[in-house]
Amino acid sequence: MIDNFSVKLLKNTRIIKQKESNIKLIYWLKGSGKINLDLDTYNMKKRDLVFIMLNDLYSIEGETNSVIAIIEISFTDYLRFADDYIRQKGYKFSSIERKQLESFIINLLEFESRKPRLPHIRDKLVKHLCVELGYIQRKHRQNYKLDNPLVDEVHEYIIEHHHEKINKQALANSLDMSNKELSQVIKFHTPYHNIAQYINDIRLKLCLLDILDSSEFIQDIAYKHGFNHFPRFIALFSKKYGMTPGQARKKQFAPIYKTTETVEISLDYEAQLLIAEAKSNYHT
């Protein structure tokens, strides 16, 4: 049985600074707009698709009369069916990836717009969507050479101990590996050249989440996540994100003015017309 699954159609969408607690797919059905995802901004038009990951911070600004579909899946179900994932943050799908997922999304939208809705059919449709998402993530995994099971163990260890001073030998010992084997796993099966790059990347991502989602002092956030030399943290953060931590926070908290109210569209005749148009566009 699928838990915490929902489908909503929204018109004139204004969602301001939300922190995701599950998995979301945002499918643009009509009009245009933009999605701010952490520090990235994606311009959206009809048929564009964005994946929002657990803990991502996002906002959505739809133009007047634009319509979007929001599909929410519990993180637990996503992992249960996708069985593998590599991305630590959401992103906008390429046109090829979107085409792979679009039929599953349209099938779900059609199902939700009809009655009666049989739970076992819905569960099957959600499972198929998650499996396809997992397939796309595995392709990313292969592209990034992340095809060694030890990578998962290394990643879990770094997440658990990232706030500490991580000793390479202790990490290798905990995984029953030699220093040389650990270096080879990092070099040949991740996008990083060495373990220090990998650790810093994870620490920076966790710092970014806290900077965007709290009013805690930035220096305290850096120390909390293992950066004991603040100027070094500033330099690494600026290099990765193209702005200082203070600029990132200021950008995130820039005001978004509501010019129209978000309206939820019931899954009735109007929604069915939009879904039918999406289905027609998919087959052309």
N, C-alpha and C positions, 0 to 999 in steps of 0.2 A: 504494500500500500504506500502510495506517494504522500508525503506530508508537506505542508507549507508550500503548496503550489498554487499559483494564481495567474490569471491573465486579465489585464486591464487595457482598455482603449481610452486614451486621454486626448482632449482637444485643447488647443491654446496652452500648452503645458508650460508651467513655471515651477520647477522644483529647485529649491535653493539649498545647497550644501547639505547633502545627505551622506551618511556613512553606511555603506552596504553591510547587511548582516547575513546575506545569503548570496545567491548568484542571480544576476539579471541579464536578460537580453532585451535590448531596445531596438525595435524594428520600426523604421520610419515609413508610414503608410501614405501620408499626404503632406504636401508643402515642404517647408525647409526649417532649419533652425541650427542650434549647435549644442554640443554636449561638452562640458568641462569635466575632465576626469583626472584627478590629482592635479598635475601641472600641465597636462595636455588639453588642447582644445580641438574638437573635431566638428567641422562644418557638415551638416547632415542634409540629405535630400531624400526623395522617395526611393525606397528599397535599401537604403543604407542600414547597416546592422552593427551594433556595438555590444561588446561583452563587458559586463561589470563584475569584478571579482570581489570576494569577501574582503572587507575592510577598505575597499576603495572609497574615496571621497568624490562625489560627483554632483553636478547640477545640470539641469536641462532647461533650455530656453527655446520654446517653439514659436515660430512666427504665427501671426493671426490665422486661424482656421487650419493650422497644421494638425495632423493626427498621428499619434504614435501608439504602438502596441508594446506593453511592458510584460514580459514573461518572467516570473520569479520562480526559482527552484531552490529548494533547501540545499545548503552546502553539503549536508550529509548524503542526500540522494545523488547529488552531482558526483561525489567521489565514489559512491557505491556503483554507479552505472558507468561513469567515464573511466574509472579505475586508474587513471593516470593524468597528471597535469603538470605543466612546467611553469606557466606564467604566474608571477606573483602579483600581477596587476592586470586590469582590464585594458582593452584596446578596441580599435575599429577593425572589423574584418576586411580583408581584401575582397575584391569583386569575385574572385574564384572561390574563396572560402564562404562568402555569403551565399553564392549559388549552391554550394554543397548543403547548406543548412536551411535554405529558404523553403524547400518543399516540406520539411518537418515542421517549420514554424507555421506555414499556411495550413497544414493539416490540423495543427492544434487550434488555430484560430477558428477554422471551420467547425471543429468539434465543439468548441466552447459556445459557438453561436447557435447551436442546434439543441433541441430537446427531444426526448430525454437524454441526459448525459450519463452514460454508463461508466462507473469508476474504473472498471478493469480495462476499458478501451483507452481512457485518459491515461492510466498508468503505463500502458504499452506505448502510447505516443510520446510521453515524457521520457521513458526509458530510451526509445530510439533516438530522440533528440540528444540526450546526454551521451549516448554511445558515439554519435557522430561528432559531438564536441570533443570527446576524448580522442577520437581518431585524428581530428585536426591538431589537437595539442600534442599528440605523439609525433605528428609530422614536424611540428616545431621542435620537438625534442630531438628528432633525428637531424634536423637542420643545424641545431646547436651542438650536435655530437653528444647529446645527453642520453646515451644508450647503455650506460653501465649502472647496474643496480646499486653499486657502492655510492653513486652520486647522491641518492636519496638518504643514505645513512650519514654522509658527510653534511648534507644540508640540515638534517634534523639536529645533528650535534651542534652546528653553528647557531641555529635558531635558539636552542636551549641555553647555550653558553655565551651568546654574543656580547652580553654585558660584562663578561669577564675578560681578563687577558688570556687569550687562547694560545696555548702552547702547541706547536705543530706536533711535537713528539707525543704529547698526551692525547691529542686527537688521533694520531696514527695508532697508538696503543689501544685506545678504546674501540677501534674498529679492527683490531688484530691485523694491522698492516705495518709495513716498514715506511720510513720517511720517503724513500724513493717511490714506492707504490702509490702513496698518497699524492705525491707530486705529479705522477703520471696520470692518475685519475683526474686531477684538476686540469692539467695541461691538455689532455687528449679527449676529455669527455665533458668539458664545460666551456663557456665562452671566455673564461679567465685564464691569465697566464700563470698565476700562482695563488696560493691559499689566502694571502693578505688581500688581494683584490676581491676575492670572493667574500671574505668576512666584511670588508669595508662596504661592499655593495649592499649586503643585507642590513648592516647597521644604518646606512644612509636611508634606505627605504623605510625602516622603522622610525628613524628620526623624522623623516618627512611626514609620516602619518601623524605623529604627535604634534609637530609644528602646525599642521593644517587643522588639527582637530582639538587643540587645547590652547589655553593662554599661558601655559607654563613657560618659564624663562627658557630661551633657546639654549643657553649654556648648560642649564640643568638637564635638558633633554639630551644634549650631546653626551654629557657624563653618564647619564642613566643607561645609554646604549653603547657604552664602551669606548667613547672618544675622550681620552684624558688630556689631550692637547687641543685646546679650543681653536687656535689659529689654523691648525692642520685640518680640523673638521670643516671650518669655513671654506678652506681651499678645495677640499675634496667635494663638498656639497656644491660649490659654485661651478666646478668643472663638470660634474655630472648633470646638474639641472639648469645650468646657464644663468643662474641668479643666486644671490645670497639667501640664507635662511630667512632673514628679515624681509627681503623682497618677496619671497615665496608666500610668507604669511600675509603680507599686505595685499598681494594679488588675490589670495584666497578669500580674504574678508572684504574685498571691494564690493560695494552695495549693488544688488541686482533689483531693479525696480519692476514691480508687477504692473504691467499695463493692461492685462486681461486676467481673468480668473481661469484656472485650470478646470476643465469640465470632463467628468468621466462619462463616456458614451456607453449606454447599455448595448448589449450584444443583440441588437434587433435588426430591423430592415436596413437602416443606414450603415451599421457595422457590416452586415452581410454584403452590401454593395462594395464597400471598401475592400473586403477580403476577396470578393470575386474579381475585382480589378487587379489586386495583387497577384492572384492566381493566374490571370490572363497575361500579365506582364512577365511572370516567371516562365511561361511557356512560349513566349515570343523571342 
